[in-house]
Amino acid sequence: LSGRPRVPERAAMIRSIAQELERAACHIGDLGALAGDVGFLPTMSFCGRIRGDVLNMTASICGNRFSRGLIRPGGVSWDIDESIVRHILDQLQVVRDDTRDAVSLLWETPTVMARFEGTGALSRADAEAFGLVGPAARACGLARDVRSSFPYGGFALHSIPVQCEETGDVLARASVRSAEIERSFDYVERHVSTLPDTPLQDATLPLQPSSFVVSLAEGWRGEILHAAATDRTGALSRYKIVDPSFHNWFALAMSMRNRGISDFPLCNKSFNLSYCGFDL
């Protein structure tokens, strides 16, 4: 609609920076959990602490480690000033180095690689048939990423590379996460100190009556869809969210076909699906 407000560029970039910090924190936590599922305690322990360090960077922006209240209609509630920029950049280098050290232990440990390689493998054809999204799809060679396919917000202003693997196994799903952590840190480091000089929010307008809208965002699990409909008065009549887990559950089941039950914790964590999100 031509009259609808647009999120100012500064607010769009702050949203994207917060989203990439969340992505990095969750991926770090997942890699630690994968290490724990094969009994490799060093990486598990390190990643638990590092994840908290990344969440604390988000808290420096909005006062909450999980970004509660940061995003609001038309923009954001908090700005990133020079002191926050310095804090994030200082912490980012430490966290980046710590993450590399912790994750490299996985790749350098033969017993870990023996459990990751070939476990829970999915073919590209299966990934396409099931409609996989997010890191699970990219681990099978499908370049499905809303940030690239349907750029929005800060990602429409500054693109971010899509990370893919080909083997579709636990190792590929872990490798995609590791690469995406680096790209998320790159994005934050490159843009947190060069935010556009625009307002933090635009004026919100009443919802259009008898309308329907669909939006997509790339969460850390993958594509998140929001669909909203309004009635004749402009009030919301229906709001639906589709979690990425909705698309990926059957792929987890397929990854376990003809495998021993001891592989389930590892396969399950390599997808890390939302149990409540499946039936949203």
C-alpha positions in Angstrom: 0.0 0.0 0.0 1.5 3.3 -1.0 0.6 5.1 2.2 2.1 2.6 4.6 5.0 3.7 6.8 8.4 2.3 6.2 10.9 1.4 8.9 13.7 4.0 8.9 17.1 2.7 7.8 18.7 3.1 11.2 16.0 1.2 12.9 16.2 -1.5 10.2 19.9 -1.9 10.7 19.5 -2.1 14.5 16.9 -4.8 14.0 19.2 -6.8 11.7 22.2 -6.4 14.1 20.1 -7.8 17.0 18.9 -10.6 14.8 22.4 -11.6 13.8 23.5 -11.5 17.5 20.6 -13.8 18.2 21.5 -16.1 15.4 25.2 -16.4 16.5 24.1 -17.0 20.2 21.7 -19.8 19.2 24.2 -21.4 16.8 26.9 -21.4 19.4 24.5 -23.0 21.9 23.6 -25.7 19.3 27.2 -26.5 18.6 27.8 -26.9 22.3 24.8 -29.1 22.6 26.0 -31.3 19.7 29.3 -31.7 21.5 27.5 -32.7 24.6 25.5 -35.3 22.7 28.7 -37.1 21.8 30.2 -36.7 25.3 32.8 -34.0 24.3 32.7 -31.8 27.3 35.3 -29.1 26.4 33.3 -27.6 23.5 30.1 -28.1 25.4 31.3 -26.1 28.4 33.0 -23.4 26.4 30.0 -22.8 24.1 27.6 -22.5 27.1 29.6 -19.6 28.4 30.2 -18.0 25.0 26.5 -18.0 24.2 25.9 -16.0 27.3 28.6 -13.5 26.3 26.8 -12.9 23.0 23.4 -12.6 24.7 25.0 -10.0 26.9 25.9 -7.9 23.8 22.2 -7.9 23.0 21.4 -6.8 26.5 23.7 -3.8 26.1 21.4 -2.6 23.3 18.0 -2.9 24.9 18.5 -4.1 28.5 17.3 -7.7 27.8 19.4 -10.6 26.6 16.5 -11.9 24.4 15.7 -8.5 22.7 12.4 -8.2 24.5 10.8 -4.8 23.7 13.5 -3.8 21.1 11.3 -4.1 18.0 8.1 -2.1 17.8 5.7 -1.2 14.9 7.5 1.3 12.7 11.0 0.9 14.2 12.8 0.1 17.4 12.6 1.3 21.0 16.3 1.7 21.7 19.3 3.3 19.9 22.9 2.2 19.6 25.1 5.1 20.8 28.8 5.4 20.6 29.4 3.8 24.0 27.4 0.7 23.0 29.3 0.5 19.7 32.6 0.5 21.6 31.3 -2.1 24.0 30.0 -4.4 21.2 33.2 -4.1 19.1 35.4 -4.8 22.1 33.4 -7.8 23.2 33.0 -9.1 19.6 36.7 -9.8 19.0 37.0 -11.7 22.3 33.8 -13.7 21.6 34.9 -14.4 18.0 38.3 -15.7 19.1 36.7 -17.8 21.9 34.2 -19.3 19.5 36.8 -20.3 16.9 38.9 -22.0 19.6 35.9 -23.9 21.0 34.5 -25.0 17.7 37.9 -25.9 16.2 38.2 -28.6 19.0 35.3 -30.4 17.3 36.9 -30.5 13.9 40.3 -31.6 15.3 38.9 -34.5 17.4 38.6 -37.8 15.4 36.1 -39.3 17.8 33.8 -36.4 17.3 34.2 -36.4 13.6 33.5 -40.2 13.5 30.1 -39.5 15.2 29.2 -36.5 13.0 30.2 -37.7 9.6 27.5 -39.6 7.7 25.1 -39.6 10.7 21.5 -38.6 9.9 22.3 -37.8 6.3 19.6 -36.4 4.0 19.8 -36.1 0.2 19.2 -32.9 -1.6 16.2 -34.6 -3.3 14.7 -35.4 0.1 15.3 -31.9 1.3 13.5 -30.5 -1.7 10.6 -33.0 -1.3 10.1 -32.2 2.4 10.4 -28.4 1.8 13.2 -27.9 4.3 14.1 -24.4 5.4 17.0 -22.8 7.4 20.3 -24.4 8.2 18.9 -27.9 7.7 18.1 -27.0 4.1 21.4 -25.3 3.5 23.3 -28.3 4.9 21.8 -30.3 1.9 22.9 -27.7 -0.7 19.7 -25.7 -0.9 20.4 -22.0 -0.8 17.2 -21.2 1.1 17.6 -18.0 3.1 14.9 -15.3 3.4 17.7 -12.7 4.0 18.9 -13.4 0.4 15.8 -14.6 -1.4 13.4 -12.0 -0.1 15.7 -9.3 1.4 14.1 -7.2 4.1 15.1 -4.5 6.6 18.9 -4.2 7.0 19.4 -7.2 4.7 17.9 -5.2 1.8 20.5 -2.5 2.6 23.4 -4.9 3.0 23.4 -8.5 1.8 24.8 -11.4 3.8 26.3 -14.6 2.2 24.3 -17.8 2.2 26.3 -20.7 3.7 25.7 -24.2 2.2 27.1 -27.7 2.5 26.3 -30.7 0.4 26.4 -33.9 2.5 23.2 -33.3 4.6 24.5 -35.1 7.7 25.1 -33.9 11.3 28.6 -32.6 10.3 27.0 -30.5 7.5 24.4 -29.0 9.8 27.1 -28.2 12.4 29.4 -26.7 9.7 26.6 -24.5 8.4 26.1 -23.1 11.9 29.8 -22.6 12.3 30.1 -20.6 9.1 27.0 -18.6 9.8 28.4 -17.6 13.2 31.3 -16.0 11.4 29.1 -14.3 8.9 26.8 -12.9 11.7 29.9 -11.5 13.5 31.1 -10.0 10.2 27.8 -8.3 9.7 27.6 -6.8 13.2 31.3 -5.7 13.1 30.9 -4.1 9.7 27.7 -2.2 10.3 27.3 -1.4 14.0 29.5 1.7 13.8 28.1 3.0 10.5 24.4 3.2 11.2 22.4 5.6 9.0 21.5 8.9 10.5 17.7 8.5 10.4 14.9 8.4 13.1 14.4 5.2 15.2 10.7 4.9 14.1 8.1 6.1 11.7 4.6 7.0 12.6 2.3 4.1 12.7 -1.0 4.3 10.8 -4.3 2.5 11.4 -4.5 -1.0 9.9 -6.1 -1.1 6.4 -9.6 -2.7 6.5 -10.4 -5.9 4.7 -6.7 -6.6 4.0 -4.3 -9.5 4.1 -0.6 -9.4 4.4 2.2 -12.0 4.6 5.7 -11.4 5.8 8.9 -13.5 6.0 12.0 -13.3 8.2 15.0 -15.7 8.5 15.1 -16.8 12.1 18.0 -18.9 13.4 16.0 -22.1 12.7 14.9 -20.8 9.3 12.0 -19.2 7.6 9.4 -17.6 9.9 6.1 -16.6 8.3 3.6 -14.1 9.7 0.2 -13.8 8.1 -2.5 -11.3 9.2 -6.0 -10.4 8.1 -8.2 -7.5 9.0 -12.0 -7.2 9.1 -14.1 -4.3 7.6 -13.3 -2.1 10.6 -9.5 -2.5 10.3 -9.3 -4.8 13.4 -7.2 -8.0 13.3 -9.5 -10.9 12.4 -6.8 -13.6 12.0 -3.1 -13.8 12.8 -1.1 -16.9 12.0 2.6 -17.7 12.5 4.4 -20.6 10.8 7.5 -21.7 12.6 10.4 -23.2 10.6 10.0 -26.4 12.6 6.7 -27.0 10.8 8.6 -27.7 7.6 11.5 -29.7 9.1 10.0 -32.3 11.4 9.6 -35.0 8.8 13.2 -34.5 7.7 14.3 -35.4 11.3 12.2 -38.6 11.1 13.8 -39.4 7.7 17.3 -38.8 9.1 16.7 -41.5 11.7 15.5 -44.1 9.2 17.5 -47.4 9.6 19.7 -45.9 12.3 20.2 -46.9 15.9 18.4 -45.2 18.7 21.7 -43.9 20.1 21.8 -41.6 17.0 18.6 -39.9 17.9 19.9 -37.3 20.4 22.6 -36.3 17.9 20.2 -36.0 15.0 17.6 -34.3 17.1 20.0 -31.6 18.3 21.4 -31.1 14.8 17.9 -30.0 13.7 17.0 -28.4 17.1 13.3 -28.0 16.3 10.7 -26.3 18.4 8.3 -28.9 19.9 5.6 -26.3 20.5 6.3 -24.6 17.2 5.3 -27.5 15.0 1.6 -26.9 15.5 1.6 -23.1 15.6 
